[in-house]
Amino acid sequence: MATAPERLLLHLEWKVVRRLDGRLQGAHRTAYRGSGIDFTGLRPYNDGDDARHIDWNVTARLDEPHVRVFTEDRELTVWLVLDRSASMAAGRPGRGKHDVLAELALVLARLFGRGGNRVGALLFDTGMLRVVPPGTTRRHALRIGAELERTAGARGGATTDLAEMLDAAGRLARRRALVVVLSDFIGDGDWERSLQRLARRHEVVALRIVDTADDVLPEAGLIVVEDAETGEQLVVDSADPLLRVRFRAAVDARDARLAAGMRRAGVPVHRVDTDRDLAEALVEVVARNRDRSS
């Protein structure tokens, strides 16, 4: 009998991966070119060549600078940083933020793995960290899905420390890699410095998963508002015009801080709404990354 991750991956392979295959393969151009491991020959030195590749023995024999040429390694190690904090549980049943995160993680693992790239995952919640080492196969994507299912019910009571999550990713990814952070970026900590440190060594892309509940206060009279991470509850009058103005201002300020921090770190952030078609959202992400690289 198929497991839940197997059923989900089968669904995604038919509904999403099939539509994206060929559109995403090779579409992501990492800023770090492979140094290569296979020596393929020599050629005369040209202005701008890396002096470290000069073959001094051949240069002395021919009395002309020559450089060693290697086969470029274009394979990539990809780390998926997956936010499993309590705020990711927001959203309607079956289509909450944690559901969209699971779908994105499986699709990305499958797509990158099919291209021969190695994909690992870091599942983070305050006080809890799980790591899936990099791999390439379909079975490996299912392993990431199984870990996501295992951590679905584990919810801590503390607000997510985004800095700790990003620092954990930096410790884990020792070699240069593509780091894709999937989170709603709701939390505390001086995450901007941690993001800058991570982006100095790796190429980082942020996928910000957003639900309507993050941005809109329903006009439903007296309601109980609960902080998903701390459990703190407050009764408010959602029809109060002043409250609605303050709520909107707080949302705009939060979004502005996030955008400014990402911009200073040089990290592109892409919004993925829970009610958005996943394939369309990923095609848009790739197109924006292409434009940015150009």
N, C-alpha and C positions, 0 to 999 in steps of 0.2 A: 504493500500500500504506500502510495506516495506521501512524503512528508509535506508539511506546510511550505517550507522553502522550495521544495521541488515543484509543487503546484504553482506557486507564485512565479518561479523562474520560467516554467513552461508558458504561463500566461504572458509574461513579459517578452519572452522570445518571439511569440507570435504577434503580440500587439505593438511592441516597441522596438526590440532589437532588429527584427526583420525590416522595419521601416528605416532604421538608422544605418544598418550595415552598408558600408560603402560610402556613406556620407560623413561618418565620423572617423573611419579608419584612415590614419595618416593625416587627419585634419588638425590634430593638435601638434604644433611645432614648439618643442621645448626650447627654452633659451639656452640650455646647456647642450652643446654638441658632444657626442661621444668621442673619447680619445682613441678608441679602436684598440684591438689586440693583435691584429694580423698585419705583419710587415709585407708591403706589396711592391716596393721598389724605391728608386731614387729619382730626383729631378733637380734641376738647377734652382738655386735660391732666388726667390722673388721678393721685392720690397713688401713688407707687411707679414712675411712668414714668421712663425714662432722660432726664435733663435735656438730654443731648446731642442729642436728637431734636426739641427745641423749635424751631419755625419762628418766629424772632423778628420777621420782617416781618409775618406774619399775626397774631401775638400783638399787635403794636403797633396794627395796623389795627382789630382787633376788640376790643381792650382785654380780652382773655381768653386765657390761655395755650393754645396748640394745638401738637400734636406731629405730625411727619411719620410716615406709616404706610407700611411697605414690605412687599412680598411676601417671606415668610420662605423662605430657601433651606434646604431640608431634605436636599439631597444631601450626601453624606459622602465624604471621602477616607479610604480605609482603607489602612494599611500593614501588610503581613504580614512580621514579623521571623522568619526561618526559620533555625534552628540546624542547621548542616551539619557540626558537629564529630564527631570519631571516636566519642564515647560514644553518639551517636545511631544507630550501626550495630548496637547490641545488640538481641537478639531472634531469634526463629526465622526461617529463610529465608522471604521473601515476606510476613512480617508483623512485621518489626522496627520499631524506633522511626522510622527514616528512611522506611519505607514508609507508616506511619500519618501522619507529617508531610506527605508528598507528597499523600496522599488529602485530608487536612484543608485543605491549601493550595488544591488544585483546587476542592474543594467550596465553600470560603469565597469564593474569587475568582469562581466562577460565581454563587453566590447573591447576593452584594453587587452584582456587575456587572449581574445581571438587574434589580435594583432601581434602576438608573441611577446607582449610586455608582461612583466611580473607585477601582480597587484597584491598588496597587503592591506590590512585594516587595523585601525586602533579604535576600540569602542570605549568611550569615556563617559563616566558620571563621577561627580565628586565623591571621592573615597573608593571608587571602583574603576579598574582599568583592565581591559581584555585586549589581547593582541593576536591577530591572525597573521603569521609570517607570509611574505610574498609568494605567490604561485601563479600559474597561468591557465589551468584547466577549468572545465565546466564544474567538475567536482569541487574545485577550490572555491569557485563562486558560491556553490551551495554551502560550503563550510562557513563562509562569511554570513550567509543567510541564516544558518543554524545558530551562530553566535548572536545575531540580532534577535532571533526569536527567544533565545535563552535569557537575554538581558531585558526583554520587553517589560517584565513585571518588576524589575529591580529599580526602585526609585528612592533616592536619598532625600533627606529633609533639608539639606543645605542648598543655598543658591549656587548655581554652577560657576566655578572659577574658570573663566575662559582662558586666562593666562596660563593656568596649570595645564589645561588641555593642549594648548599650543606648544608649551614647553615640553610636554610629554612626547608630542610628535617630533620635535627637534631632537630629543634624545634618541628616539627610535630610528629615525631616518639618518643613518650615519653617512651614507654616500648621497651625492646629489640626486634628487628625485623630483617628480611632480607630486605635490601634496594637495589633495582636494579636500577642503574642509566643508562638511555638511552639517549645518547647525542653524538654529534660529537666532543665534548671537544675542540671546537674552541671558544676562548674567553679570557677575562682578569681576573685579580684578583689573590690573593694569595690562589689559590684553594687547594694547597697541605696541608696547615695547617687545613683547613676546612674539607678535606677528612680524615685526621688523627683523628680529633676529632670525626667525624661520625663513623669511623671504630673502635674506642676504645669502643664504646657503642653498636654498631650493627654489623651484618655481612653485608658487602657491596660487591656487584658485579657490575662491569662496563661493559656495552655493548656499544662499540664505533661504531657508524654507520658512514660508510665511502662511499663516492661516488668517481668515477674516477676523477671528476673535482677537488677534494681535493688534489689529488696527481700528476696529469699529466697536463702539459701545452700543449695544442694542437698546432701543428706546422702548423699555418694557416696565416702566415704573420702578417700584422698589425691587432691587435684586441683590443677591449675595455675591460679592466678588471675592474670589479666592486666588491667592498667589499659589500657582501650581508647584512651586519649588519649596516654599517655606510653610505652606498650609495656612498662612494667615488669612482670616476672613474679615470682610467689612460689608455692612449693609449700606447701599447707596441708592439715591433716587436717580435712575438713569435718564429720566426726562428733564432733569434740572439743566437749563441752558448753560449756566455757568460751569457746571461739572463737565458738560460735553465739550465746551470750549477748552477747558483745562486739559481734558483727556486728549483732544486733538493736538494741542500744543505739545504735550508730553510725547506723543507718538512722533510728531515731526522733529522734535529735538533729538529723540533717540535715533531716528533714521539719519539725521544730519551728522550726529557724532559718529555713527558707524561708517557712513560714506567718507567722512573726513579722515578717520583713522585708516581705512583701507587705502585711500588715495595717498596718504603720507607713506604708507608701507609699500606702495607700488603694487598692490594686490587687487586684481579685478574681482568685484563681487556681483553675483548674478542672483536675482530674485526668482524663486520658484514657488508659485502659489499652489496651495493644496488642491484647488479646483481647476488647475491648468492641465492640459494634455501633456503628458510627460515627453513624448517624442518631439512635439513642437517646442517645448521649453528647452530641450537639449540641443536641437538644431539652432535655436536662437543663441544659446551659450556659445556654440562653436563659431557661429557667424561673427559674434561680437569679439571673440578671441582672435579670429582671423584679421578683423579690421584693426584690432589693437596691435597685433604683430606687424601689420603692414605699416 
